[in-house]
Amino acid sequence: MDVSDARSLLAVPATEAAPWLLGAVLHRESDEGPVAVRITEVEAYLGEADPGSHAFRGQSARNSTMFGPAGHLYVYFTYGMHYCANVVCGQAGQATGLLLRAGEIVEGSATARHRRNEPRTDLDLARGPARLAQALGIDRELNGADVFTGPLRLELPAAPADPARISRGPRVGVSGEGGGEAYPWRYWLTGEPTVSKYRPAVKRRRPAGATAQKA
């Protein structure tokens, strides 16, 4: 698929772009070797209209990538421990994006296992947004990277996922106004064993400046 065509498919609100990312493959080239993940679960965030979004209170130095054009990676650090990655969607200024929640490693499993400290099963290599980012070696240095031009390369499927194969439900770990059944913006491929388990949000003590919001 031509890069301009692929980018245009993501230039819509994240809730509309989600079927294109389910089944898409994200490749990462690095000195450690290539790793690729087939995306099986995403969460949509809709910018300043979405209380669960990092962009809800407007643009800042931290979230500026979210306000850019579609097809770039927004990477953030959460709970003082983990990186998570989002693909920016929509038009510049809208700050809508998809959190990469889970996937299946389809290339470079040995490298992914090493980065993930040898989990018990390969199903856990990228099951969860922090694990997925770790398996691909994603950190803040890749914030703003174009996912179509490398070192990341997003390969969209020839057609969006069949609606009959897509399940949806509340976003994971989002509390308050942006959480619960009112925001069923988590999408996953039905029956995929790499999809993360749903856990409702719980209040926890976090480092200063940390947030449970996803994108």
C-alpha atoms as an extended CHARMM CRD file, in Angstrom:
* protein
*
       215  EXT
         1         1  MET       CA              0.0000000000        0.0000000000        0.0000000000  PROA      1               0.0000000000
         2         2  ASP       CA              1.3020000000        3.4620000000       -0.9090000000  PROA      2               0.0000000000
         3         3  VAL       CA              2.4110000000        5.5210000000        2.1050000000  PROA      3               0.0000000000
         4         4  SER       CA              0.1130000000        8.4300000000        1.2580000000  PROA      4               0.0000000000
         5         5  ASP       CA             -2.8410000000        6.0530000000        0.9080000000  PROA      5               0.0000000000
         6         6  ALA       CA             -2.0200000000        4.3550000000        4.2020000000  PROA      6               0.0000000000
         7         7  ARG       CA             -1.6810000000        7.6840000000        5.9990000000  PROA      7               0.0000000000
         8         8  SER       CA             -5.0240000000        8.8690000000        4.6410000000  PROA      8               0.0000000000
         9         9  LEU       CA             -6.7350000000        5.7940000000        6.1240000000  PROA      9               0.0000000000
        10        10  LEU       CA             -5.6180000000        6.9550000000        9.5780000000  PROA      10              0.0000000000
        11        11  ALA       CA             -6.5960000000       10.6000000000        9.0100000000  PROA      11              0.0000000000
        12        12  VAL       CA             -9.9690000000       10.0020000000       10.6900000000  PROA      12              0.0000000000
        13        13  PRO       CA            -11.0410000000        9.8520000000       14.3500000000  PROA      13              0.0000000000
        14        14  ALA       CA             -9.4140000000        6.9570000000       16.1980000000  PROA      14              0.0000000000
        15        15  THR       CA            -12.7340000000        5.1430000000       16.6620000000  PROA      15              0.0000000000
        16        16  GLU       CA            -13.0070000000        4.9520000000       12.8580000000  PROA      16              0.0000000000
        17        17  ALA       CA             -9.3490000000        4.0660000000       12.2760000000  PROA      17              0.0000000000
        18        18  ALA       CA             -9.3380000000        1.1960000000       14.7830000000  PROA      18              0.0000000000
        19        19  PRO       CA            -10.4220000000       -1.5410000000       12.2980000000  PROA      19              0.0000000000
        20        20  TRP       CA             -7.4220000000       -0.6930000000       10.1050000000  PROA      20              0.0000000000
        21        21  LEU       CA             -4.9400000000       -1.2500000000       12.9260000000  PROA      21              0.0000000000
        22        22  LEU       CA             -6.4210000000       -4.5590000000       14.0410000000  PROA      22              0.0000000000
        23        23  GLY       CA             -4.3880000000       -7.0930000000       12.1010000000  PROA      23              0.0000000000
        24        24  ALA       CA             -1.8420000000       -4.5160000000       10.9530000000  PROA      24              0.0000000000
        25        25  VAL       CA              1.8440000000       -5.3340000000       11.4850000000  PROA      25              0.0000000000
        26        26  LEU       CA              4.2680000000       -2.8960000000       13.0950000000  PROA      26              0.0000000000
        27        27  HSD       CA              7.9250000000       -3.5630000000       12.2430000000  PROA      27              0.0000000000
        28        28  ARG       CA             10.8570000000       -2.1600000000       14.2190000000  PROA      28              0.0000000000
        29        29  GLU       CA             14.4310000000       -2.1800000000       12.9360000000  PROA      29              0.0000000000
        30        30  SER       CA             17.2630000000       -1.7750000000       15.4420000000  PROA      30              0.0000000000
        31        31  ASP       CA             20.8410000000       -2.8600000000       16.0860000000  PROA      31              0.0000000000
        32        32  GLU       CA             19.4460000000       -5.7670000000       18.1030000000  PROA      32              0.0000000000
        33        33  GLY       CA             17.5980000000       -7.0690000000       15.0530000000  PROA      33              0.0000000000
        34        34  PRO       CA             14.1180000000       -6.7420000000       13.5450000000  PROA      34              0.0000000000
        35        35  VAL       CA             10.9790000000       -7.3610000000       15.5770000000  PROA      35              0.0000000000
        36        36  ALA       CA              7.4300000000       -7.2250000000       14.2500000000  PROA      36              0.0000000000
        37        37  VAL       CA              4.0790000000       -7.4140000000       16.0260000000  PROA      37              0.0000000000
        38        38  ARG       CA              0.6390000000       -8.0970000000       14.5640000000  PROA      38              0.0000000000
        39        39  ILE       CA             -1.7110000000       -5.7880000000       16.4300000000  PROA      39              0.0000000000
        40        40  THR       CA             -4.6690000000       -7.5290000000       18.0720000000  PROA      40              0.0000000000
        41        41  GLU       CA             -5.9810000000       -4.8820000000       20.4930000000  PROA      41              0.0000000000
        42        42  VAL       CA             -6.1900000000       -1.0760000000       20.5330000000  PROA      42              0.0000000000
        43        43  GLU       CA             -7.8580000000        1.6920000000       22.5150000000  PROA      43              0.0000000000
        44        44  ALA       CA             -9.1980000000        4.8730000000       20.9440000000  PROA      44              0.0000000000
        45        45  TYR       CA             -8.7910000000        8.3550000000       22.4220000000  PROA      45              0.0000000000
        46        46  LEU       CA            -10.4760000000       11.4380000000       21.0150000000  PROA      46              0.0000000000
        47        47  GLY       CA             -8.4030000000       14.3820000000       22.1350000000  PROA      47              0.0000000000
        48        48  GLU       CA             -9.8360000000       17.4260000000       23.8710000000  PROA      48              0.0000000000
        49        49  ALA       CA            -13.3670000000       15.9630000000       23.7600000000  PROA      49              0.0000000000
        50        50  ASP       CA            -12.2530000000       12.8720000000       25.6990000000  PROA      50              0.0000000000
        51        51  PRO       CA            -11.7330000000       13.0390000000       29.4960000000  PROA      51              0.0000000000
        52        52  GLY       CA             -9.5200000000        9.9290000000       29.3060000000  PROA      52              0.0000000000
        53        53  SER       CA             -7.0820000000       11.4820000000       26.8590000000  PROA      53              0.0000000000
        54        54  HSD       CA             -3.7410000000       13.1350000000       27.5970000000  PROA      54              0.0000000000
        55        55  ALA       CA             -4.9700000000       15.9010000000       25.2740000000  PROA      55              0.0000000000
        56        56  PHE       CA             -8.1250000000       16.6300000000       27.2840000000  PROA      56              0.0000000000
        57        57  ARG       CA             -6.6720000000       19.7870000000       28.8410000000  PROA      57              0.0000000000
        58        58  GLY       CA             -5.0730000000       20.9970000000       25.6280000000  PROA      58              0.0000000000
        59        59  GLN       CA             -1.6570000000       20.9080000000       24.0280000000  PROA      59              0.0000000000
        60        60  SER       CA              1.5230000000       20.7300000000       26.0950000000  PROA      60              0.0000000000
        61        61  ALA       CA              5.1790000000       19.8970000000       25.5590000000  PROA      61              0.0000000000
        62        62  ARG       CA              4.4770000000       16.3240000000       26.6200000000  PROA      62              0.0000000000
        63        63  ASN       CA              1.5390000000       15.6250000000       24.2990000000  PROA      63              0.0000000000
        64        64  SER       CA              2.4240000000       17.8340000000       21.3110000000  PROA      64              0.0000000000
        65        65  THR       CA              2.9040000000       14.8180000000       19.0260000000  PROA      65              0.0000000000
        66        66  MET       CA             -0.7810000000       14.0030000000       19.5160000000  PROA      66              0.0000000000
        67        67  PHE       CA             -1.7110000000       17.2920000000       17.8710000000  PROA      67              0.0000000000
        68        68  GLY       CA              0.3100000000       16.5410000000       14.7400000000  PROA      68              0.0000000000
        69        69  PRO       CA             -0.6740000000       14.7280000000       11.5450000000  PROA      69              0.0000000000
        70        70  ALA       CA             -1.7240000000       11.0910000000       11.3320000000  PROA      70              0.0000000000
        71        71  GLY       CA              0.8270000000        8.3220000000       11.1360000000  PROA      71              0.0000000000
        72        72  HSD       CA              3.2370000000        9.3570000000       13.8850000000  PROA      72              0.0000000000
        73        73  LEU       CA              4.0100000000        7.6340000000       17.1670000000  PROA      73              0.0000000000
        74        74  TYR       CA              3.1160000000        9.2490000000       20.4900000000  PROA      74              0.0000000000
        75        75  VAL       CA              5.1780000000        7.6310000000       23.2490000000  PROA      75              0.0000000000
        76        76  TYR       CA              4.7420000000        8.3670000000       26.9400000000  PROA      76              0.0000000000
        77        77  PHE       CA              6.1900000000        7.1210000000       30.2350000000  PROA      77              0.0000000000
        78        78  THR       CA              3.7100000000        5.9420000000       32.8530000000  PROA      78              0.0000000000
        79        79  TYR       CA              3.8530000000        5.1490000000       36.5750000000  PROA      79              0.0000000000
        80        80  GLY       CA              7.5860000000        5.8420000000       36.5240000000  PROA      80              0.0000000000
        81        81  MET       CA              8.1820000000        2.3950000000       35.0090000000  PROA      81              0.0000000000
        82        82  HSD       CA              6.8380000000        1.8000000000       31.5010000000  PROA      82              0.0000000000
        83        83  TYR       CA              6.6040000000        3.2470000000       28.0020000000  PROA      83              0.0000000000
        84        84  CYS       CA              3.4120000000        2.9790000000       25.9750000000  PROA      84              0.0000000000
        85        85  ALA       CA              2.9170000000        3.7650000000       22.2880000000  PROA      85              0.0000000000
        86        86  ASN       CA              0.0390000000        5.3090000000       20.3590000000  PROA      86              0.0000000000
        87        87  VAL       CA             -0.5040000000        5.8460000000       16.6520000000  PROA      87              0.0000000000
        88        88  VAL       CA             -1.7470000000        9.3790000000       15.9760000000  PROA      88              0.0000000000
        89        89  CYS       CA             -4.9040000000        9.5180000000       13.8510000000  PROA      89              0.0000000000
        90        90  GLY       CA             -7.1640000000       12.2400000000       12.4890000000  PROA      90              0.0000000000
        91        91  GLN       CA             -6.2180000000       15.6670000000       11.1970000000  PROA      91              0.0000000000
        92        92  ALA       CA             -3.5100000000       17.8900000000       12.6540000000  PROA      92              0.0000000000
        93        93  GLY       CA             -4.8630000000       19.6390000000       15.7300000000  PROA      93              0.0000000000
        94        94  GLN       CA             -7.4250000000       16.9520000000       16.6290000000  PROA      94              0.0000000000
        95        95  ALA       CA             -5.1530000000       14.9210000000       18.9510000000  PROA      95              0.0000000000
        96        96  THR       CA             -6.9530000000       11.6340000000       18.3630000000  PROA      96              0.0000000000
        97        97  GLY       CA             -5.0300000000        8.3780000000       18.5090000000  PROA      97              0.0000000000
        98        98  LEU       CA             -4.9340000000        4.6480000000       19.1260000000  PROA      98              0.0000000000
        99        99  LEU       CA             -3.0710000000        3.0740000000       22.0300000000  PROA      99              0.0000000000
       100       100  LEU       CA             -1.3890000000       -0.1610000000       20.9460000000  PROA      100             0.0000000000
       101       101  ARG       CA             -2.6750000000       -2.4490000000       23.6940000000  PROA      101             0.0000000000
       102       102  ALA       CA             -1.6050000000       -5.9150000000       22.5840000000  PROA      102             0.0000000000
       103       103  GLY       CA             -0.2960000000       -8.0000000000       19.7280000000  PROA      103             0.0000000000
       104       104  GLU       CA              1.3490000000      -11.1770000000       18.4940000000  PROA      104             0.0000000000
       105       105  ILE       CA              5.0800000000      -11.2250000000       17.7850000000  PROA      105             0.0000000000
       106       106  VAL       CA              5.4350000000      -12.4700000000       14.2060000000  PROA      106             0.0000000000
       107       107  GLU       CA              9.1390000000      -11.7440000000       13.6680000000  PROA      107             0.0000000000
       108       108  GLY       CA             12.1380000000      -11.5440000000       15.9630000000  PROA      108             0.0000000000
       109       109  SER       CA             10.6950000000      -13.5280000000       18.8600000000  PROA      109             0.0000000000
       110       110  ALA       CA             14.1610000000      -14.2420000000       20.3080000000  PROA      110             0.0000000000
       111       111  THR       CA             14.9550000000      -10.5170000000       20.4490000000  PROA      111             0.0000000000
       112       112  ALA       CA             11.5300000000       -9.7700000000       21.8960000000  PROA      112             0.0000000000
       113       113  ARG       CA             11.9730000000      -12.4790000000       24.5420000000  PROA      113             0.0000000000
       114       114  HSD       CA             15.3380000000      -11.0150000000       25.5580000000  PROA      114             0.0000000000
       115       115  ARG       CA             13.8630000000       -7.5150000000       25.8760000000  PROA      115             0.0000000000
       116       116  ARG       CA             10.9680000000       -8.9270000000       27.8910000000  PROA      116             0.0000000000
       117       117  ASN       CA             13.2560000000      -10.8880000000       30.2520000000  PROA      117             0.0000000000
       118       118  GLU       CA             12.1350000000      -14.2860000000       28.9870000000  PROA      118             0.0000000000
       119       119  PRO       CA              8.4240000000      -14.4770000000       29.9380000000  PROA      119             0.0000000000
       120       120  ARG       CA              6.8780000000      -17.8680000000       30.6250000000  PROA      120             0.0000000000
       121       121  THR       CA              4.9330000000      -17.9220000000       27.3620000000  PROA      121             0.0000000000
       122       122  ASP       CA              5.2320000000      -16.1650000000       24.0090000000  PROA      122             0.0000000000
       123       123  LEU       CA              1.6020000000      -15.0800000000       24.4090000000  PROA      123             0.0000000000
       124       124  ASP       CA              2.8690000000      -12.6210000000       27.0300000000  PROA      124             0.0000000000
       125       125  LEU       CA              5.5310000000      -11.0380000000       24.8100000000  PROA      125             0.0000000000
       126       126  ALA       CA              3.2390000000       -8.1870000000       23.7320000000  PROA      126             0.0000000000
       127       127  ARG       CA              0.0580000000       -8.7310000000       25.7680000000  PROA      127             0.0000000000
       128       128  GLY       CA             -0.4490000000       -5.2950000000       27.2970000000  PROA      128             0.0000000000
       129       129  PRO       CA              0.7070000000       -1.8610000000       26.1070000000  PROA      129             0.0000000000
       130       130  ALA       CA              3.8920000000       -1.6930000000       28.1860000000  PROA      130             0.0000000000
       131       131  ARG       CA              4.9230000000       -5.2070000000       27.1500000000  PROA      131             0.0000000000
       132       132  LEU       CA              4.2660000000       -4.4130000000       23.4970000000  PROA      132             0.0000000000
       133       133  ALA       CA              6.4470000000       -1.2950000000       23.6570000000  PROA      133             0.0000000000
       134       134  GLN       CA              9.1920000000       -3.1730000000       25.4850000000  PROA      134             0.0000000000
       135       135  ALA       CA              9.1580000000       -6.0540000000       22.9890000000  PROA      135             0.0000000000
       136       136  LEU       CA              9.6110000000       -3.5670000000       20.1390000000  PROA      136             0.0000000000
       137       137  GLY       CA             12.2520000000       -1.5690000000       22.0130000000  PROA      137             0.0000000000
       138       138  ILE       CA             10.1230000000        1.5940000000       21.9800000000  PROA      138             0.0000000000
       139       139  ASP       CA             11.0150000000        4.4810000000       24.2770000000  PROA      139             0.0000000000
       140       140  ARG       CA             10.7200000000        8.2800000000       24.2280000000  PROA      140             0.0000000000
       141       141  GLU       CA             13.4170000000        8.5350000000       21.5670000000  PROA      141             0.0000000000
       142       142  LEU       CA             10.7710000000        7.2880000000       19.1290000000  PROA      142             0.0000000000
       143       143  ASN       CA              8.1890000000        9.8600000000       20.1860000000  PROA      143             0.0000000000
       144       144  GLY       CA              7.1030000000       11.6200000000       16.9890000000  PROA      144             0.0000000000
       145       145  ALA       CA              8.5640000000        8.9500000000       14.6850000000  PROA      145             0.0000000000
       146       146  ASP       CA              6.7640000000        8.4290000000       11.3880000000  PROA      146             0.0000000000
       147       147  VAL       CA              5.3590000000        4.8860000000       11.4180000000  PROA      147             0.0000000000
       148       148  PHE       CA              5.5720000000        4.6010000000        7.6360000000  PROA      148             0.0000000000
       149       149  THR       CA              9.2010000000        5.5990000000        7.0280000000  PROA      149             0.0000000000
       150       150  GLY       CA             11.3240000000        3.7160000000        9.5780000000  PROA      150             0.0000000000
       151       151  PRO       CA             12.8910000000        2.6950000000       11.9050000000  PROA      151             0.0000000000
       152       152  LEU       CA              9.2280000000        1.8330000000       12.4470000000  PROA      152             0.0000000000
       153       153  ARG       CA              7.1310000000        0.5780000000        9.5710000000  PROA      153             0.0000000000
       154       154  LEU       CA              3.3870000000        0.0650000000        9.8980000000  PROA      154             0.0000000000
       155       155  GLU       CA              1.9470000000       -2.3480000000        7.3420000000  PROA      155             0.0000000000
       156       156  LEU       CA             -1.8170000000       -1.9270000000        7.1220000000  PROA      156             0.0000000000
       157       157  PRO       CA             -3.9720000000       -4.8200000000        5.8720000000  PROA      157             0.0000000000
       158       158  ALA       CA             -5.5520000000       -4.7120000000        2.4240000000  PROA      158             0.0000000000
       159       159  ALA       CA             -8.9450000000       -4.2010000000        4.0670000000  PROA      159             0.0000000000
       160       160  PRO       CA            -10.0920000000       -3.2570000000        7.5790000000  PROA      160             0.0000000000
       161       161  ALA       CA            -10.9250000000       -6.0280000000       10.0090000000  PROA      161             0.0000000000
       162       162  ASP       CA            -14.3670000000       -7.5520000000        9.4820000000  PROA      162             0.0000000000
       163       163  PRO       CA            -16.7930000000       -5.9960000000       11.9980000000  PROA      163             0.0000000000
       164       164  ALA       CA            -17.9610000000       -9.5200000000       12.8140000000  PROA      164             0.0000000000
       165       165  ARG       CA            -14.4480000000      -10.2830000000       14.1020000000  PROA      165             0.0000000000
       166       166  ILE       CA            -14.1400000000       -7.1760000000       16.2700000000  PROA      166             0.0000000000
       167       167  SER       CA            -15.1380000000       -7.0600000000       19.9260000000  PROA      167             0.0000000000
       168       168  ARG       CA            -15.3470000000       -3.8500000000       21.9120000000  PROA      168             0.0000000000
       169       169  GLY       CA            -15.6370000000       -2.7810000000       25.5260000000  PROA      169             0.0000000000
       170       170  PRO       CA            -14.5090000000       -0.2500000000       28.1420000000  PROA      170             0.0000000000
       171       171  ARG       CA            -10.9780000000        1.0410000000       28.1170000000  PROA      171             0.0000000000
       172       172  VAL       CA             -8.6000000000       -0.5200000000       30.6360000000  PROA      172             0.0000000000
       173       173  GLY       CA             -7.5050000000        1.4220000000       33.7020000000  PROA      173             0.0000000000
       174       174  VAL       CA             -9.3130000000        4.6650000000       32.8570000000  PROA      174             0.0000000000
       175       175  SER       CA            -11.2380000000        5.9850000000       35.8410000000  PROA      175             0.0000000000
       176       176  GLY       CA            -13.5770000000        8.9120000000       36.3510000000  PROA      176             0.0000000000
       177       177  GLU       CA            -15.5450000000       10.5600000000       33.5890000000  PROA      177             0.0000000000
       178       178  GLY       CA            -13.5170000000        8.9520000000       30.8190000000  PROA      178             0.0000000000
       179       179  GLY       CA            -13.9090000000        5.3730000000       32.0020000000  PROA      179             0.0000000000
       180       180  GLY       CA            -16.4740000000        2.6070000000       32.1790000000  PROA      180             0.0000000000
       181       181  GLU       CA            -19.2050000000        1.5100000000       29.8310000000  PROA      181             0.0000000000
       182       182  ALA       CA            -19.8190000000        5.0750000000       28.6400000000  PROA      182             0.0000000000
       183       183  TYR       CA            -16.5620000000        4.8390000000       26.6610000000  PROA      183             0.0000000000
       184       184  PRO       CA            -16.5230000000        1.3980000000       24.9340000000  PROA      184             0.0000000000
       185       185  TRP       CA            -13.5030000000        2.4010000000       22.8530000000  PROA      185             0.0000000000
       186       186  ARG       CA            -11.2960000000       -0.6420000000       23.3710000000  PROA      186             0.0000000000
       187       187  TYR       CA            -11.3010000000       -2.8440000000       20.2670000000  PROA      187             0.0000000000
       188       188  TRP       CA             -9.8340000000       -6.3150000000       19.8260000000  PROA      188             0.0000000000
       189       189  LEU       CA             -9.8680000000       -9.2550000000       17.4550000000  PROA      189             0.0000000000
       190       190  THR       CA            -12.3320000000      -11.7380000000       18.9170000000  PROA      190             0.0000000000
       191       191  GLY       CA            -10.7630000000      -14.9310000000       20.2040000000  PROA      191             0.0000000000
       192       192  GLU       CA             -7.1370000000      -13.7870000000       19.8800000000  PROA      192             0.0000000000
       193       193  PRO       CA             -5.1340000000      -15.2760000000       22.7840000000  PROA      193             0.0000000000
       194       194  THR       CA             -2.7530000000      -12.3040000000       22.9330000000  PROA      194             0.0000000000
       195       195  VAL       CA             -5.5100000000       -9.8270000000       23.8970000000  PROA      195             0.0000000000
       196       196  SER       CA             -5.0210000000       -8.4190000000       27.3940000000  PROA      196             0.0000000000
       197       197  LYS       CA             -7.4400000000       -9.1190000000       30.2270000000  PROA      197             0.0000000000
       198       198  TYR       CA             -9.8620000000       -6.3620000000       31.1590000000  PROA      198             0.0000000000
       199       199  ARG       CA             -9.3060000000       -4.8020000000       34.5520000000  PROA      199             0.0000000000
       200       200  PRO       CA            -11.4470000000       -1.8960000000       35.7640000000  PROA      200             0.0000000000
       201       201  ALA       CA             -9.6350000000        1.1770000000       36.9860000000  PROA      201             0.0000000000
       202       202  VAL       CA             -8.5160000000        1.2400000000       40.6090000000  PROA      202             0.0000000000
       203       203  LYS       CA             -7.1950000000        4.1510000000       42.5810000000  PROA      203             0.0000000000
       204       204  ARG       CA             -3.4870000000        3.8560000000       43.3030000000  PROA      204             0.0000000000
       205       205  ARG       CA             -0.7000000000        6.0160000000       44.5840000000  PROA      205             0.0000000000
       206       206  ARG       CA              1.3860000000        7.2390000000       41.6430000000  PROA      206             0.0000000000
       207       207  PRO       CA              4.6090000000        9.2000000000       41.3270000000  PROA      207             0.0000000000
       208       208  ALA       CA              4.1410000000       12.9550000000       41.0340000000  PROA      208             0.0000000000
       209       209  GLY       CA              3.1330000000       13.8940000000       37.5050000000  PROA      209             0.0000000000
       210       210  ALA       CA              2.1110000000       10.3580000000       36.4960000000  PROA      210             0.0000000000
       211       211  THR       CA             -1.3330000000        9.6370000000       35.0640000000  PROA      211             0.0000000000
       212       212  ALA       CA             -3.5410000000        6.6530000000       34.3280000000  PROA      212             0.0000000000
       213       213  GLN       CA             -4.7240000000        8.2200000000       31.0780000000  PROA      213             0.0000000000
       214       214  LYS       CA             -3.6150000000        6.4000000000       27.9750000000  PROA      214             0.0000000000
       215       215  ALA       CA             -3.4020000000        8.8460000000       25.0820000000  PROA      215             0.0000000000
